[in-house]
Amino acid sequence: MKKSITRYLVLVAVILCVAGAALAFAGFSAGASGSIIFDHGIKVITASDMTVYSGTVYEEPADIEIASRYADITFLPSDTEYWKYEVRTPWGEPTIEISANNPRKLKIAERDSKGFDIVNVDFFGTTGSYIKIYFPVDSDLSTVTINSVSGTIRYEKAPDLRSLAINTMSGEIYLSDFTAEKVTAKTISGEITVRRVGENSPNVTERENEQTGTALVSGPVEMEMSLATMSGEIEVEDIFAAQLMCEAISGDIDINGNAPWYGTDITATTMSGEVSARRIAGKVSMSSVSGNVTAQGAIDEAALRSTSGNILLRTSVALNRFSGEARTTSGDVWVSGDRMGNIYKFRGSGAVLTLVTTSGNVKAEFDCVF
């Protein structure tokens, strides 16, 4: 009986190996433009299966809504005075809707594959499903909403807008060089990179500063930004926002620069990874279960916590401006270069500092020059 079971298992293993080899051979034999997609069985997709659908939008849309499966999504400058779109997909003609009502909405949706829709193995990386939106110079939008299963999403040097919302299961998100009132970007598995968002806000002006010379300062800026990933890093650089919220389950969070001399309420949390904020101003609340937490800049209120990691605070604000405490269970507390044991009480008045770790050192430095 045992020998029969063993023979059966060996036979199954051999069949699986042969099927895998055949699958790989089919992919390579499809040429450098092939991929394999599971769709009610096995179907080899080649460049000949890909079709490009394009069109022109003669009335400027206020809203854009995109529903994608595996396409890379990019916003690019148009070579005409009109909006245009281009969709490359193997799933058949996508749904393109342009509403006649005001505000006008451009809606693009890829067709379902009608299969298991689980695996898309591209041997050569050249199959290339994509959705490209071409915008005229000096365009403005109200909202952009993007929902995607997998693919890289880029909204860079694109029109200013009121709201941008991106949700993808597995894909990287790149945002840069635009202004918005609200930005939301979420991915389950992928990195999020944000640079120079909000800098062109009408409230942002230049002002002479005795310490740094000419600096960009802000009005008030009312932009809210929320970034979340389960498995991936979040990188933010030079943003002008009233609120910034970053959340990761497994990944580092790196914030480098916000609206100088205005301040941003920053919240950043990760379960497994490092959290770092540099060249910032305002209030910060940052935590990591397993990783170091670092905050540097013109910080006037901070709550930095870690379970297993070091805490570092460097602020240009004076020590006597703070109340609160620095504490560690296993490690040392250092304040302005002096060792203070494992707990230190800030005796000043005003803003509260909470610097706490279970296993690690706590260091706090004041009157820093950046």
Secondary structure, DSSP 8 states (H G I E B T S, - for coil): -HHHHHHHHHHHHHHHHHHHHHHHHHHHHT-TT-EEEESSSEEEE-GGG-EEEEEEE-S--SEEEEEESS-EEEEEE-SSSSEEEEEEESS-S-EEEE-SSSS-EEEEE-----S----EEESSS----EEEEEE-TT-B-SEEEEEEEE--EEEES--B-SEEEEEEEE--EEEEEE--SEEEEEEEES-EEEEEESTT-TTEEEEEETTTEEEEEES----EEEEEEEES-EEEEEE--SEEEEEEEES-EEEEEESTTT--EEEEEEEES-EEEEEEEEEEEEEEEES-EEEEEEEEEEEEEEEES-EEEEESS-GGGEEEEEEEEES-EEETTEE-TTEEEEE-SSEEEEEEEEES-EEEE-S---
